[in-house]
Amino acid sequence: NHGRPMAFPKIGDAGARERAALIDAYWPGRREQLSLSLARRGWARDDLADALAVLWSVHRIEAGRAVALPADPPSDRRGLRMAIWV
C-alpha cells in the first residue's frame, strides 16, 4: 500500500507502470516472470495486476493488518458488506 489512491486508470501505460512499480516492490521479479507465462495463455496485463492486488490483500487480511474502506461499509441487498480491503 502506498497510502493513496492510484493516480491513473489500470488500463493504459501510465496506470500499468504505476501498478508494476508497486508489484515489483512487493514481489521483485515475479511480475515479469508471470507476465511472460500468462501472456501466452491469453491473459491481459491488467488481469495479472488485479490478481496480485487480491493476493496482497489476502496476505494483509491473514496477518491482521488489513482495514476495510470505508471503515463501516454499507451492506448490499443480500446483507453482504460492500468494502474494499487494503
N, C-alpha and C positions, 0 to 999 in steps of 0.2 A: 504494500500500500504506500503510495507516495503522498498521501494526505490531501489530495484534491481530486476533483472530477477530471476525467480525461479532457484534454483541450481539443481533440479532433475526433470526428466520427471514425468508427473502426474500419469502414470501407474507404479506401484511399491511401495514398502513400504516406502522408503525414501521420494519420492515425495508426497505420501499420508500424511505422518507425517508433512512435510513442509507446505502443504496446510491446514491441520487440525489445526495447530497452529495458522495460520492467521485467519481462520474462527472462531476459538474459542475465539480469542482475540476480534473480532468484534461482534460476536453473541454468548456470553457464554452459553453453554448448548444446543443450538439449533441444532448443527450439529449431536450430538449423538442422540437426540430425533428424528430428521428427518431420520437419517440413519436407525434406527430400523424400523420405519414405512415403509420407501421406499424399504428396503431390501426384505420385504415380498411381494412387488409388482414387483420384478424383476429388480429394478434399480441397477446399479453398483455404487460403492462408488465414482468413478471419475465423474459420471453424477451429483451427488449432488454438488460436488466441482465446477463443471462448472456452474451449475445453480446459486449457491450462488455468484460466481465471476461476473456473469451478473447482479445479483441483486445489488451487491456492486457498480458496475459501474453505474447502473441506479441511485442509490442514489447520487453518485457524480455528474452525469450529471444534475440531477434535482436541486442540491444545487449550481450549477455553479462552482464546484471545479474540474471537470474532465478536462483532457488535452488529446489531440489526439497524438498518436505516429504513424508515425512521425508527426511533427508539421504541415507540409504542405504535406498531403498524396496525392499520385497519384490517379487517377480515373481508374476504370475498363472500359471495352468496352461499358458498358451501362451508363457511366458517374457517377457511384456511387463511393464516396470516400472510399479508402481502408485504414482504420485506426483502431487502437485498442484504445479504450478509457479507461484511468486509472485515 
